[in-house]
Amino acid sequence: MSREPITIANRQIKPGERVAVDVELPKLSSQTDIKMPVHVIHGRREGPVLFISATLHGDELNGVEIVRRVLATKALSGLRGTLIAVPVVNTYGLVQMSRYLPDGRDLNRSFPGSGRGSLAARLANVFLEEIVSKCSHGIDLHTGSRHRTNLPQIRASLTGDETRELAMSFGVPVVLNAPEREGSLRASASEMGITTLLYEAGEALRYDTVAIRAGVAGILNIMRKLGMLSGTSKRKPIQNTPYVASSSSWIRAPESGLLVSSTRLGASVEEGQVLGTIHDPGIGEQCAVTARHAGLVVGNLQLPLVHEGDALFHIARFDDESDSIIDSLEEFRDRFS
């Protein structure tokens, strides 16, 4: 029995077709047309329908390159199911090099949105209706916010067996068991019964080679796990399974000043360990920044200028085996560097 066509933005895509579709969005105040580019590969054979979304935050660029490389993968010629790849969801933010939309809102706190709401609400609504509602699974690609970088990691609510299995199959050393946030794409997708992973890696407005290569490999791993691609990865699997963080928290600046960090991304830290020092540029006084608990640095600030209360170091907690986590990270870096 042949598959049914899939329709996006009033464009009917037949089984076996690969097309690019522009979804029309509200115009800029200058009356400039704005569109959301969507790439659809509708396989001839039945299978899952997977969306890959990037640039919900307009300054998070790694995902754009990850999507480009995934779409260039030759293995997609034998695709089972359907791949819907959206390299730029928030076109408004991209052209302004901004995390937010022109109305100042965060798109990833505006779901499910509304066709009669703010610009952010309307964009969220269009994305859900045109893309997400037609899918069975999703992978949402992100980076750290501006001047903050993230260790490659998967964030997912691990309460469901399928979500946990997919999260562990992506191929990064660290998985954060993260409940969905109200207003996020992941939360709305979950309410619709769509299994969704969030991949965090790198920094805003920067390409990160390791993050990009790991993201491409991870997406292809998920597609193989779902049966959308045949065969196995040519890469030898990482020896250690991913480590699931039981919780995580940010260490914030106790004072304002200039931060001299003594801790790198991916470092294992102990409770009370000095992570860096904040210097007063005027009178030279120093203030130590210390870890409140043991764990792994999965995100940190790249900019030395800090204000009291700024998030500096994101520390994930693990129950044990910190040495094994470091070994796994080293293997991961060697593989994708």
Secondary structure, DSSP 8 states (H G I E B T S, - for coil): -----EEETTEEE-TTEEEEEEEEE---TT---EEEEEEEEE-SEEEEEEEEEE-SSTT--HHHHHHHHHHT-GGGGG-EEEEEEES-S-HHHHHHT-SS-TTS--GGGS-S--TTS-HHHHHHHHHHHHTGGG-SEEEEEE---TTEEEEEEEEE-TTSHHHHHHHHHS--SEEEE----TT-HHHHHHHTT-EEEEEEEEETT---HHHHHHHHHHHHHHHHHTTSS-S--SS---SS--EEESEEEEEE-SS-EEEEE---TT-EE-TT-EEEEEE-TTT--EEEEE-SS-EEEEEEE--SEE-TT-EEEEEEE-SS-HHHHHHHHHHHHHHH-
